Each structure stands twice: as C-alpha cells, then as structure tokens.
C-alpha cells in the first residue's frame, strides 16, 4: 500500500509559497530561514553557496543590486524518497528591477529541490539547483 503523502505535499507547497513570498517582501534572513542550516544553493553561473549564513549573505549582496518584485515556483513533480525527504522538479518565474534599468527583467528557469523535514516537523530546502533558461 502506498502511503498518503498529501499532508506532506501540502506542507511542501506551503513552504515553497513562503519562499516565493519571502523573496518578494521578506528579508534575506527570512529567505535563508527556508533552508536547512547546511543547505546548498546552486545557481547558474555562480559557485555553490553553502550554509544558511552564506545564503543570507549571498541574498543581501544580490538585494543591493536588484529588487525581486515577482517570484513563483511551479511544481512539475514531487517524489518522496523517504519519510522526511522529497525531491521536487519544477520551474520558476522571476521578475526583478535593477537601478538604472528602465524595464523589469523577467527570468525563468528550471529547479530541482531536495526538501528535508527537520526535527521540528518543518520542511526546508537542503539543496536547490536553479538553472536559468534563455529568454525567448
């Protein structure tokens, strides 16, 4: 019998929505709080960012040169690989504004997210790989 993972799937969807919201209206600390303490953030064209404090610093530096005004992760598939681990395959859409740039910048891409449930029961990102797609 396949276990019903709908409660876990809903919790991951809520955690993903919280990440989207934090990227738009939260602080770098809010966004970093969506990650495990030893998380890895892999972004196209950048070295891996390892650990929650490093992720917060990375986002603080990014926010100094751009403002995210829209962010949405679209889940394509969620695969549970244990009681406290799930892999999410998806896409993202992001809109940001850069000082001196007259028009908003729209980016889109693919994501693979390794979600882990911590001892507190909260699902957080242990590793995410973000790959930008070329603009159409």
C-alpha positions as a LaTeX table, in Angstrom:
\begin{tabular}{lrrr}
\hline
Residue & $x$ (\AA) & $y$ (\AA) & $z$ (\AA) \\
\hline
Unk1 & 0.00 & 0.00 & 0.00 \\
Unk2 & 1.31 & 3.44 & $-0.94$ \\
Unk3 & 1.19 & 5.87 & 1.98 \\
Unk4 & $-0.92$ & 9.01 & 1.68 \\
Unk5 & 1.61 & 11.85 & 1.44 \\
Unk6 & $-0.98$ & 14.57 & 0.78 \\
Unk7 & $-0.33$ & 16.29 & 4.14 \\
Unk8 & 3.42 & 16.36 & 3.42 \\
Unk9 & 2.83 & 17.53 & $-0.16$ \\
Unk10 & 0.65 & 20.37 & 1.14 \\
Unk11 & 3.30 & 21.32 & 3.72 \\
Unk12 & 5.97 & 21.44 & 0.99 \\
Unk13 & 3.69 & 23.54 & $-1.22$ \\
Unk14 & 3.19 & 25.95 & 1.70 \\
Unk15 & 6.96 & 26.10 & 2.34 \\
Unk16 & 7.54 & 26.82 & $-1.35$ \\
Unk17 & 4.91 & 29.59 & $-1.30$ \\
Unk18 & 6.60 & 31.05 & 1.80 \\
Unk19 & 9.89 & 31.09 & $-0.12$ \\
Unk20 & 8.22 & 32.91 & $-3.03$ \\
Unk21 & 6.73 & 35.47 & $-0.64$ \\
Unk22 & 10.00 & 35.94 & 1.26 \\
Unk23 & 11.91 & 36.58 & $-1.96$ \\
Unk24 & 9.50 & 39.40 & $-2.82$ \\
Unk25 & 8.69 & 41.04 & 0.50 \\
Unk26 & 10.90 & 39.42 & 3.11 \\
Unk27 & 14.44 & 39.91 & 4.26 \\
Unk28 & 17.45 & 37.78 & 3.30 \\
Unk29 & 17.14 & 36.20 & 6.77 \\
Unk30 & 13.51 & 35.26 & 6.01 \\
Unk31 & 14.56 & 33.59 & 2.76 \\
Unk32 & 17.53 & 31.84 & 4.39 \\
Unk33 & 15.14 & 30.51 & 7.04 \\
Unk34 & 13.51 & 28.41 & 4.30 \\
Unk35 & 16.78 & 26.43 & 4.08 \\
Unk36 & 18.38 & 23.85 & 6.37 \\
Unk37 & 21.40 & 25.03 & 8.37 \\
Unk38 & 23.79 & 23.19 & 5.99 \\
Unk39 & 21.85 & 23.80 & 2.77 \\
Unk40 & 23.42 & 24.20 & $-0.66$ \\
Unk41 & 22.17 & 26.82 & $-3.13$ \\
Unk42 & 23.35 & 26.19 & $-6.68$ \\
Unk43 & 22.61 & 28.97 & $-9.17$ \\
Unk44 & 23.57 & 29.15 & $-12.85$ \\
Unk45 & 26.91 & 30.86 & $-13.29$ \\
Unk46 & 27.72 & 31.06 & $-9.55$ \\
Unk47 & 29.71 & 28.83 & $-7.23$ \\
Unk48 & 27.59 & 26.84 & $-4.78$ \\
Unk49 & 26.55 & 28.80 & $-1.69$ \\
Unk50 & 26.81 & 26.50 & 1.32 \\
Unk51 & 25.09 & 27.02 & 4.66 \\
Unk52 & 22.26 & 29.24 & 5.86 \\
Unk53 & 24.55 & 32.15 & 6.90 \\
Unk54 & 26.26 & 32.13 & 3.48 \\
Unk55 & 22.88 & 32.04 & 1.73 \\
Unk56 & 21.75 & 35.04 & 3.75 \\
Unk57 & 24.95 & 36.94 & 2.80 \\
Unk58 & 24.51 & 35.97 & $-0.87$ \\
Unk59 & 20.95 & 37.32 & $-0.86$ \\
Unk60 & 21.96 & 40.50 & 0.97 \\
Unk61 & 24.55 & 41.19 & $-1.75$ \\
Unk62 & 22.04 & 40.35 & $-4.52$ \\
Unk63 & 19.44 & 42.68 & $-2.98$ \\
Unk64 & 21.96 & 45.52 & $-3.14$ \\
Unk65 & 21.87 & 45.39 & $-6.96$ \\
Unk66 & 18.30 & 44.25 & $-7.69$ \\
Unk67 & 14.83 & 44.07 & $-6.21$ \\
Unk68 & 12.68 & 40.99 & $-6.75$ \\
Unk69 & 9.10 & 42.09 & $-7.44$ \\
Unk70 & 7.70 & 38.73 & $-8.50$ \\
Unk71 & 8.68 & 35.12 & $-7.86$ \\
Unk72 & 6.80 & 31.89 & $-8.39$ \\
Unk73 & 7.89 & 28.27 & $-8.30$ \\
Unk74 & 5.73 & 25.91 & $-10.34$ \\
Unk75 & 5.94 & 22.29 & $-9.22$ \\
Unk76 & 6.06 & 19.73 & $-12.03$ \\
Unk77 & 6.70 & 16.64 & $-9.94$ \\
Unk78 & 7.20 & 15.77 & $-6.28$ \\
Unk79 & 8.80 & 12.45 & $-5.40$ \\
Unk80 & 9.06 & 11.25 & $-1.81$ \\
Unk81 & 12.28 & 9.32 & $-1.28$ \\
Unk82 & 11.83 & 8.62 & 2.41 \\
Unk83 & 9.67 & 9.67 & 5.33 \\
Unk84 & 11.50 & 13.00 & 5.71 \\
Unk85 & 12.83 & 13.68 & 2.23 \\
Unk86 & 11.31 & 14.69 & $-1.10$ \\
Unk87 & 12.65 & 15.79 & $-4.47$ \\
Unk88 & 10.76 & 18.48 & $-6.33$ \\
Unk89 & 11.24 & 19.13 & $-10.03$ \\
Unk90 & 9.86 & 22.42 & $-11.23$ \\
Unk91 & 10.15 & 25.76 & $-12.95$ \\
Unk92 & 10.42 & 29.32 & $-11.72$ \\
Unk93 & 9.41 & 32.73 & $-13.00$ \\
Unk94 & 11.07 & 35.79 & $-11.51$ \\
Unk95 & 10.68 & 39.48 & $-12.17$ \\
Unk96 & 13.22 & 41.93 & $-10.83$ \\
Unk97 & 14.11 & 45.56 & $-11.13$ \\
Unk98 & 17.65 & 46.87 & $-11.31$ \\
Unk99 & 18.55 & 50.50 & $-10.63$ \\
Unk100 & 19.18 & 52.35 & $-13.88$ \\
Unk101 & 17.46 & 49.64 & $-15.92$ \\
Unk102 & 14.26 & 51.10 & $-17.41$ \\
Unk103 & 12.27 & 47.87 & $-17.74$ \\
Unk104 & 11.65 & 44.96 & $-15.38$ \\
Unk105 & 13.78 & 41.90 & $-16.06$ \\
Unk106 & 11.92 & 38.62 & $-16.43$ \\
Unk107 & 13.78 & 35.38 & $-15.85$ \\
Unk108 & 12.60 & 31.83 & $-15.97$ \\
Unk109 & 14.24 & 28.50 & $-15.46$ \\
Unk110 & 14.21 & 25.03 & $-14.00$ \\
Unk111 & 14.66 & 23.94 & $-10.41$ \\
Unk112 & 15.44 & 20.72 & $-8.60$ \\
Unk113 & 14.85 & 20.98 & $-4.87$ \\
Unk114 & 15.81 & 18.48 & $-2.18$ \\
Unk115 & 13.33 & 19.03 & 0.65 \\
Unk116 & 14.02 & 17.70 & 4.17 \\
Unk117 & 11.72 & 17.59 & 7.16 \\
Unk118 & 13.57 & 18.69 & 10.29 \\
Unk119 & 13.12 & 17.53 & 13.87 \\
Unk120 & 10.67 & 20.43 & 14.33 \\
Unk121 & 8.45 & 18.93 & 11.60 \\
Unk122 & 9.09 & 21.82 & 9.20 \\
Unk123 & 10.07 & 21.13 & 5.59 \\
Unk124 & 13.13 & 23.12 & 4.47 \\
Unk125 & 15.38 & 23.15 & 1.43 \\
Unk126 & 18.53 & 21.06 & 1.86 \\
Unk127 & 19.72 & 21.65 & $-1.69$ \\
Unk128 & 18.35 & 23.51 & $-4.67$ \\
Unk129 & 19.75 & 23.75 & $-8.15$ \\
Unk130 & 18.45 & 26.68 & $-10.20$ \\
Unk131 & 19.13 & 26.81 & $-13.93$ \\
Unk132 & 18.14 & 29.89 & $-15.91$ \\
Unk133 & 16.67 & 29.34 & $-19.35$ \\
Unk134 & 17.46 & 31.68 & $-22.23$ \\
Unk135 & 14.91 & 34.40 & $-22.85$ \\
Unk136 & 12.56 & 33.65 & $-25.76$ \\
\hline
\end{tabular}
